Amino acid sequence: MASGLGGHMLRRGLQRSIGGPWNYVGGRRCDPAQTATSFQVTAPATGGVLCEVAASGVEEVDRAVRCAKEVLPAWSELSGRERGQRLMRACGIIRENLEDIARLEVQDTGKPIWEARVDIASCADALEYYGGLAPAIVGVYLPRA
């Protein structure tokens, strides 16, 4: 069964239905490396299938860690200001799509819409806080031994 959620687009082009099940590694969607199996995510309120999720294993985790290690040097070279700008951009995307994300969260967890809105807004708040703080971080950092 293909991903559900109605195939609607969120504002800014974020997709509810991605046609997976896929992983998201290295900035793009990709097939699971180890297995073609997946499992269904069901709505607790209705028992209906929301989507399918790849059943990932050790190989997928290792691939994700390798990709993260590969991009760490480039991220480390960014200034605090540049990192903060990226966090603020992510905050803006979440705020712009808050209602849609909250409704998906309600379908996935069965929590009340007000609670989902608070949770999603809190995520945006954290990104905004750290995005605003990032440019103020200065000094010399010693690498771990």
C-alpha positions in Angstrom: 0.0 0.0 0.0 1.4 3.4 -0.9 1.7 6.3 1.6 -1.7 7.7 2.6 -2.5 11.1 4.1 -4.5 12.1 1.0 -1.6 13.2 -1.2 -2.2 16.8 -0.2 0.6 19.4 -0.4 1.5 21.5 2.5 2.3 25.2 2.0 5.8 25.7 0.6 5.5 22.4 -1.3 6.1 20.0 1.6 4.4 16.7 0.7 2.2 14.7 2.9 2.4 11.7 0.5 5.8 10.8 -0.7 5.2 7.5 -2.3 7.8 5.7 -0.1 8.5 3.9 2.0 11.9 5.5 2.0 14.6 6.7 4.3 15.9 10.3 4.3 19.7 10.2 4.3 22.2 12.7 2.9 19.6 15.3 2.1 17.5 13.1 -0.1 15.0 10.3 0.0 16.4 6.9 -0.7 15.4 3.2 -0.6 16.3 1.2 2.4 19.8 -0.4 1.9 19.1 -3.6 3.8 15.5 -4.6 3.3 12.5 -3.9 1.2 10.2 -4.5 4.1 8.0 -1.8 5.7 5.4 -1.4 8.3 2.1 0.5 8.4 1.5 3.5 10.6 -2.1 3.5 11.7 -4.3 6.2 13.1 -5.1 5.4 16.8 -8.6 7.0 16.5 -9.7 5.1 13.4 -7.3 2.2 12.9 -6.9 3.4 9.3 -3.5 3.3 7.6 -1.8 6.6 7.5 1.3 5.6 5.6 4.0 2.9 5.3 7.5 3.4 6.8 10.7 1.6 5.8 11.8 -1.0 8.3 15.4 0.2 8.6 18.3 -1.7 10.2 21.9 -1.4 11.0 23.1 -0.8 7.5 20.7 2.2 7.2 21.9 3.7 10.5 25.5 3.2 9.4 24.8 5.0 6.1 23.2 7.9 7.9 26.1 8.2 10.3 28.6 8.1 7.4 26.7 10.9 5.6 26.5 13.0 8.8 30.3 12.6 9.3 30.9 13.6 5.7 29.0 16.9 6.0 30.3 17.8 9.5 33.4 19.6 8.3 31.3 21.9 6.0 28.8 22.6 8.9 31.7 23.3 11.2 33.1 25.9 8.8 29.9 27.9 8.9 29.8 30.9 11.1 27.4 31.1 14.0 25.4 33.7 12.0 25.1 31.3 9.0 24.0 28.4 11.3 21.5 30.7 12.9 20.1 31.7 9.6 19.5 28.0 8.7 17.8 27.4 12.0 15.6 30.5 11.5 14.7 29.3 8.0 13.6 25.9 9.4 11.6 27.8 12.1 9.8 29.8 9.4 8.9 26.6 7.4 7.5 25.0 10.5 5.5 28.1 11.5 4.2 28.5 8.0 3.0 24.9 8.0 2.1 24.6 11.7 -1.6 23.8 11.2 -0.9 21.1 8.6 1.8 19.6 10.7 -0.4 19.7 13.8 -3.2 17.9 11.9 -0.8 15.2 10.8 0.4 14.8 14.4 -3.2 14.4 15.5 -3.8 11.7 13.0 -0.6 9.9 14.0 -0.9 10.2 17.7 -4.5 10.7 18.5 -3.7 13.7 20.7 -6.0 16.8 20.8 -5.4 19.4 18.1 -4.6 22.1 20.7 -1.8 19.9 22.2 -0.4 19.2 18.7 -0.3 22.9 17.9 1.5 23.6 21.2 4.1 20.8 20.5 4.8 22.0 16.9 5.0 25.7 18.0 7.4 24.6 20.8 9.6 23.0 18.2 9.6 26.2 16.1 10.3 28.2 19.3 13.4 26.1 20.1 14.7 26.6 16.5 14.1 30.4 16.8 15.8 30.6 20.2 18.9 28.8 19.1 18.9 30.5 15.7 18.9 33.8 17.5 21.6 32.7 19.9 23.9 31.1 17.4 25.5 34.4 16.1 26.5 35.3 19.6 28.6 32.2 20.1 32.3 33.2 19.7 35.6 31.9 20.9 38.1 29.2 20.4 36.9 25.6 20.5 39.3 22.7 21.2 38.6 19.5 19.2 37.9 16.4 21.2 40.9 14.1 21.6 
